[in-house]
Amino acid sequence: MLIKQIIIILRLAENGLPLRQFTELFVKLLISHEKI
């Protein structure tokens, strides 16, 4: 499931998501994945 979420975030980045926002989302995703 993590790969699907990464693909979604990458698509958002392609659509002009600011890099800082992208990084924050990515870090949150990794942190939440570590807890599971």
MDTraj code that builds the backbone (N, CA, C; nanometers):
import mdtraj as md
import numpy as np

residues = "MET LEU ILE LYS GLN ILE ILE ILE ILE LEU ARG LEU ALA GLU ASN GLY LEU PRO LEU ARG GLN PHE THR GLU LEU PHE VAL LYS LEU LEU ILE SER HIS GLU LYS ILE".split()
xyz = np.array([
    [0.0833, -0.1215, 0.0000],
    [0.0000, 0.0000, 0.0000],
    [0.0867, 0.1264, 0.0000],
    [0.2056, 0.1175, 0.0577],
    [0.2944, 0.2335, 0.0664],
    [0.3307, 0.2836, -0.0728],
    [0.3568, 0.1901, -0.1646],
    [0.3942, 0.2288, -0.3013],
    [0.2826, 0.3086, -0.3671],
    [0.1579, 0.2658, -0.3491],
    [0.0439, 0.3392, -0.4064],
    [0.0385, 0.4818, -0.3532],
    [0.0621, 0.4985, -0.2233],
    [0.0588, 0.6323, -0.1622],
    [0.1714, 0.7191, -0.2167],
    [0.2883, 0.6595, -0.2367],
    [0.4017, 0.7341, -0.2931],
    [0.3680, 0.7806, -0.4343],
    [0.3072, 0.6921, -0.5146],
    [0.2680, 0.7282, -0.6513],
    [0.1695, 0.8442, -0.6495],
    [0.0719, 0.8402, -0.5576],
    [-0.0262, 0.9493, -0.5459],
    [0.0446, 1.0801, -0.5137],
    [0.1374, 1.0768, -0.4192],
    [0.2106, 1.1979, -0.3810],
    [0.2950, 1.2486, -0.4973],
    [0.3575, 1.1562, -0.5708],
    [0.4386, 1.1978, -0.6862],
    [0.3515, 1.2644, -0.7914],
    [0.2303, 1.2136, -0.8118],
    [0.1375, 1.2756, -0.9074],
    [0.0993, 1.4153, -0.8616],
    [0.0767, 1.4324, -0.7315],
    [0.0471, 1.5652, -0.6775],
    [0.1643, 1.6595, -0.7019],
    [0.2851, 1.6083, -0.6836],
    [0.4047, 1.6899, -0.7057],
    [0.4126, 1.7330, -0.8521],
    [0.3796, 1.6423, -0.9432],
    [0.3791, 1.6746, -1.0860],
    [0.2774, 1.7830, -1.1165],
    [0.1694, 1.7851, -1.0403],
    [0.0633, 1.8837, -1.0630],
    [0.0923, 2.0175, -0.9963],
    [0.2139, 2.0356, -0.9463],
    [0.2533, 2.1661, -0.8939],
    [0.2478, 2.1780, -0.7426],
    [0.2478, 2.0660, -0.6728],
    [0.2532, 2.0715, -0.5266],
    [0.3896, 2.1263, -0.4858],
    [0.3919, 2.2286, -0.4007],
    [0.5207, 2.2847, -0.3591],
    [0.6104, 2.1780, -0.2961],
    [0.7400, 2.1887, -0.3216],
    [0.8346, 2.0869, -0.2751],
    [0.8327, 2.0723, -0.1234],
    [0.8171, 2.1836, -0.0531],
    [0.8148, 2.1784, 0.0934],
    [0.6943, 2.0980, 0.1417],
    [0.5793, 2.1250, 0.0808],
    [0.4574, 2.0518, 0.1169],
    [0.4741, 1.9035, 0.0844],
    [0.5331, 1.8773, -0.0316],
    [0.5575, 1.7404, -0.0757],
    [0.6450, 1.6672, 0.0256],
    [0.7510, 1.7347, 0.0708],
    [0.8432, 1.6735, 0.1672],
    [0.7723, 1.6440, 0.2988],
    [0.6906, 1.7391, 0.3454],
    [0.6166, 1.7187, 0.4710],
    [0.5231, 1.5987, 0.4605],
    [0.4517, 1.5885, 0.3487],
    [0.3617, 1.4752, 0.3279],
    [0.4399, 1.3446, 0.3270],
    [0.5533, 1.3474, 0.2579],
    [0.6345, 1.2271, 0.2444],
    [0.6859, 1.1804, 0.3802],
    [0.7337, 1.2761, 0.4614],
    [0.7842, 1.2432, 0.5952],
    [0.6719, 1.1875, 0.6828],
    [0.5556, 1.2515, 0.6783],
    [0.4408, 1.2032, 0.7570],
    [0.4032, 1.0617, 0.7153],
    [0.4067, 1.0371, 0.5848],
    [0.3738, 0.9054, 0.5315],
    [0.4720, 0.8011, 0.5846],
    [0.6006, 0.8334, 0.5802],
    [0.7021, 0.7394, 0.6280],
    [0.6888, 0.7154, 0.7776],
    [0.6636, 0.8210, 0.8541],
    [0.6483, 0.8079, 0.9995],
    [0.5280, 0.7197, 1.0326],
    [0.4157, 0.7442, 0.9663],
    [0.2952, 0.6654, 0.9933],
    [0.3167, 0.5203, 0.9510],
    [0.3962, 0.4981, 0.8472],
    [0.4237, 0.3623, 0.8008],
    [0.5127, 0.2887, 0.9015],
    [0.6064, 0.3600, 0.9611],
    [0.6962, 0.2995, 1.0603],
    [0.6190, 0.2507, 1.1827],
    [0.5161, 0.3253, 1.2236],
    [0.4388, 0.2902, 1.3428],
    [0.3590, 0.1618, 1.3236],
    [0.3163, 0.1358, 1.2018],
    [0.2300, 0.0200, 1.1758],
    [0.3117, -0.1097, 1.1825],
])
top = md.Topology()
chain = top.add_chain()
for i, resn in enumerate(residues, 1):
    res = top.add_residue(resn, chain, resSeq=i)
    for name in ("N", "CA", "C"):
        top.add_atom(name, md.element.get_by_symbol(name[0]), res)
traj = md.Trajectory(xyz[None], top)
